[in-house]
């Protein structure tokens, strides 16, 4: 989620006032990314602009972590097209039915526990094959304290059908946002953990403003989800950017996409 939180009326989750997952701070000196690595990132269907080397591998599209292990696998899976500017992409999916536990680090504000509960309740209300449950520690997905130029970051499911195991949440960058906004950010990152791509995949300009940015082409095919619109979907929980104080519970098209996968 390339989120940007600008004071009071700025976009949050993908790059409005603080580009989705980025905050207005000086860019650190970035390690040069090899052409071979960029080719692998592109081959998996991800954008290659503004790629950053991080501890877990590479940060792409503002809030998505790609590990070396993932990049060395063969691209595959489903590319779910909802509309020309609304697309969800997943390479691997989580095996179900199963219960996915989620824990919240004590280094995060205590208010994030209630925000996490709200995010999990949104998923559980959809009666999916995946059920989410918060635990005190050691969750299948652990929310930990993050730092840097993003609001939050996560990765995609592993090849063995497990969700990505960690969401880094930059509470300093998020600041004093209402619970519903924090819940939306957490639900967005969990969406990545179980295989969802940004809704405005083909042009992040839709939710983030600025120049059109295509996050990358994909060679894994496209599946049109029946019953979804042919135009932009302003309320999706997986849009790249979100505004300060904004709440994005699942809309009808989100529920269609969730039900299609799980």
Legacy VTK file of the C-alpha trace (Angstrom):
# vtk DataFile Version 3.0
C-alpha trace
ASCII
DATASET POLYDATA
POINTS 262 float
0.000 0.000 0.000
1.774 3.083 -1.066
0.257 5.305 1.535
0.814 8.943 2.252
-0.537 10.748 5.262
-0.646 14.470 4.916
-1.669 16.707 7.798
-5.426 16.706 7.965
-6.588 16.638 4.381
-3.990 14.596 2.673
-4.150 11.157 1.164
-2.918 8.290 3.261
-2.937 4.753 1.998
-1.227 5.060 -1.301
0.333 8.343 -1.910
-1.806 11.437 -1.513
-0.163 13.850 0.833
2.348 11.272 1.791
2.441 8.833 -1.005
0.936 5.534 0.023
3.355 4.039 2.458
5.698 7.007 2.172
6.220 9.950 4.409
7.660 13.331 3.632
11.195 12.766 4.783
14.499 12.778 3.011
15.168 9.814 0.785
17.984 7.686 2.141
20.789 6.716 -0.204
19.414 3.718 -2.033
21.452 0.652 -2.894
21.706 0.172 -6.651
19.344 -2.542 -7.869
20.782 -4.819 -10.541
19.156 -5.161 -13.958
18.778 -8.890 -13.286
16.775 -8.213 -10.130
14.628 -5.592 -11.862
13.915 -8.095 -14.636
12.782 -10.668 -12.064
10.534 -8.097 -10.373
8.992 -7.167 -13.720
8.617 -10.824 -14.673
6.455 -11.373 -11.598
4.249 -8.473 -12.657
5.455 -5.705 -10.364
6.521 -2.172 -11.174
10.249 -1.439 -11.251
10.211 2.276 -10.494
11.379 3.320 -7.028
12.479 -0.193 -5.985
14.210 -0.145 -2.604
16.519 -2.740 -1.023
15.256 -3.615 2.465
16.122 -6.193 5.086
13.535 -8.714 3.862
14.378 -8.308 0.159
12.941 -5.514 -1.996
10.199 -2.935 -1.373
8.128 -2.307 -4.510
5.000 -0.267 -5.283
5.329 1.605 -2.010
4.381 -1.154 0.436
4.963 -4.626 -1.019
7.902 -6.779 0.118
9.377 -9.273 -2.366
11.938 -11.725 -0.993
14.860 -13.179 -2.943
13.195 -16.576 -2.588
10.005 -15.267 -4.195
11.873 -13.607 -7.056
13.682 -16.864 -7.831
10.405 -18.746 -8.343
8.658 -19.051 -11.698
5.855 -16.509 -12.181
2.394 -18.012 -12.070
-1.064 -17.749 -10.568
-4.047 -15.525 -11.271
-4.343 -11.982 -12.510
-7.812 -10.775 -11.614
-9.090 -7.894 -13.688
-12.020 -5.938 -12.348
-11.759 -3.028 -14.781
-9.174 -1.141 -16.791
-7.983 0.653 -13.676
-9.159 -1.884 -11.098
-7.139 -5.044 -10.853
-6.145 -7.521 -8.210
-3.177 -9.714 -8.856
-2.040 -12.753 -6.940
0.768 -15.168 -7.675
0.167 -17.537 -4.760
-2.943 -18.044 -2.657
-3.437 -19.163 0.938
-4.625 -22.741 1.375
-7.985 -23.017 3.096
-10.125 -23.501 4.908
-7.968 -22.407 7.806
-7.715 -20.020 10.746
-5.103 -17.290 10.329
-3.863 -15.869 13.618
-2.731 -12.248 13.859
-0.641 -10.742 16.649
0.165 -7.096 17.467
3.586 -6.124 18.796
3.725 -4.383 22.163
5.933 -1.765 20.462
2.882 -0.495 18.588
0.336 1.811 20.279
-2.171 -0.109 22.413
-4.969 1.427 20.319
-3.788 -0.696 17.384
-5.222 -3.772 19.104
-8.761 -2.445 18.674
-7.956 -1.320 15.123
-6.687 -4.824 14.329
-9.824 -6.376 15.804
-11.906 -4.127 13.570
-9.878 -5.114 10.494
-10.232 -8.835 11.269
-13.962 -8.452 11.908
-14.343 -6.996 8.416
-12.866 -10.173 6.925
-14.746 -12.563 9.207
-18.063 -10.921 8.323
-17.583 -12.127 4.727
-17.844 -15.836 5.653
-14.706 -16.750 3.727
-12.788 -20.024 3.847
-10.188 -18.014 5.791
-11.043 -17.047 9.375
-8.956 -14.467 11.217
-8.253 -14.539 14.942
-6.097 -12.198 17.014
-3.629 -13.793 19.418
-1.338 -12.217 21.993
1.879 -13.264 20.240
3.323 -15.462 17.525
0.570 -14.978 14.961
0.685 -16.398 11.432
0.729 -12.697 10.542
2.532 -10.498 13.048
2.093 -6.733 13.111
5.424 -5.199 14.106
6.766 -1.679 14.418
8.193 -0.282 11.189
10.282 2.770 10.380
11.135 4.640 7.212
9.232 6.223 4.349
6.064 4.152 4.366
2.934 3.788 6.453
2.923 -0.002 6.328
4.370 -2.810 4.227
3.727 -6.493 3.640
4.342 -9.282 1.130
2.440 -12.013 -0.670
1.675 -15.663 0.231
4.409 -18.268 -0.012
4.526 -21.100 -2.529
3.407 -23.538 0.203
0.081 -21.747 0.648
0.869 -19.770 3.801
0.122 -16.058 4.214
2.974 -13.590 4.289
4.033 -13.562 7.911
4.704 -9.937 8.805
3.188 -6.487 8.437
5.452 -3.580 9.325
3.368 -0.682 10.619
4.960 2.756 10.849
2.868 4.276 13.631
5.007 7.432 13.636
4.167 8.085 9.978
0.489 7.215 10.470
0.221 9.634 13.355
-2.993 10.421 15.195
-5.471 8.835 12.773
-8.909 7.519 13.810
-9.332 3.819 14.518
-11.267 3.237 11.287
-8.380 4.618 9.209
-5.806 2.469 11.017
-8.134 -0.541 10.592
-8.319 0.176 6.851
-4.519 0.319 6.601
-4.182 -2.970 8.500
-6.913 -4.655 6.429
-5.141 -3.447 3.267
-1.822 -4.980 4.296
-3.502 -8.239 5.329
-5.021 -8.187 1.842
-1.487 -8.294 0.436
-0.582 -11.095 2.860
-3.347 -13.302 1.420
-2.655 -12.434 -2.211
-4.358 -9.213 -3.267
-2.784 -6.556 -5.458
-3.646 -2.847 -5.524
-7.054 -2.182 -7.070
-5.700 0.694 -9.179
-2.880 -1.542 -10.406
-2.824 -0.121 -13.934
-2.698 3.548 -12.886
-1.909 4.547 -9.340
-2.797 8.093 -10.386
-6.416 7.151 -9.692
-6.004 7.138 -5.896
-2.641 8.857 -5.459
-2.840 11.733 -7.925
0.170 12.964 -9.852
1.341 11.357 -13.065
-0.052 8.004 -14.253
2.000 5.124 -12.870
1.571 1.588 -14.155
2.825 -0.782 -11.465
3.952 -3.315 -14.035
2.759 -5.719 -16.681
2.018 -9.357 -16.017
2.287 -12.417 -18.218
0.165 -14.702 -16.064
-3.179 -14.048 -17.753
-6.341 -12.184 -16.766
-9.618 -13.361 -15.281
-12.612 -11.062 -15.450
-14.693 -11.274 -12.269
-18.402 -11.449 -13.185
-20.596 -8.691 -11.817
-17.864 -6.108 -11.333
-17.958 -2.612 -12.857
-16.227 -1.418 -15.994
-15.110 1.864 -14.429
-12.983 2.984 -11.482
-14.002 1.893 -8.006
-13.436 4.769 -5.599
-14.112 2.909 -2.363
-11.958 -0.219 -2.634
-9.935 -1.227 0.413
-6.997 -2.145 -1.848
-6.537 1.230 -3.573
-2.900 2.317 -3.484
-3.498 5.546 -1.554
-5.859 6.713 1.148
-6.729 10.121 2.529
-6.159 11.237 6.080
-9.088 10.186 8.268
-10.573 8.036 5.525
-12.366 4.738 6.173
-12.667 2.023 3.518
-14.673 -1.009 4.587
-15.197 -3.611 1.855
-17.481 -2.405 -0.910
-19.561 -4.691 -3.142
-16.758 -5.240 -5.634
-14.262 -6.002 -2.864
-16.648 -8.619 -1.547
-16.956 -10.114 -5.028
-13.176 -10.368 -5.328
-12.796 -11.831 -1.808
-15.512 -14.370 -2.494
-13.949 -15.295 -5.828
-10.606 -16.171 -4.220
-11.750 -17.447 -0.823
LINES 1 263
262 0 1 2 3 4 5 6 7 8 9 10 11 12 13 14 15 16 17 18 19 20 21 22 23 24 25 26 27 28 29 30 31 32 33 34 35 36 37 38 39 40 41 42 43 44 45 46 47 48 49 50 51 52 53 54 55 56 57 58 59 60 61 62 63 64 65 66 67 68 69 70 71 72 73 74 75 76 77 78 79 80 81 82 83 84 85 86 87 88 89 90 91 92 93 94 95 96 97 98 99 100 101 102 103 104 105 106 107 108 109 110 111 112 113 114 115 116 117 118 119 120 121 122 123 124 125 126 127 128 129 130 131 132 133 134 135 136 137 138 139 140 141 142 143 144 145 146 147 148 149 150 151 152 153 154 155 156 157 158 159 160 161 162 163 164 165 166 167 168 169 170 171 172 173 174 175 176 177 178 179 180 181 182 183 184 185 186 187 188 189 190 191 192 193 194 195 196 197 198 199 200 201 202 203 204 205 206 207 208 209 210 211 212 213 214 215 216 217 218 219 220 221 222 223 224 225 226 227 228 229 230 231 232 233 234 235 236 237 238 239 240 241 242 243 244 245 246 247 248 249 250 251 252 253 254 255 256 257 258 259 260 261
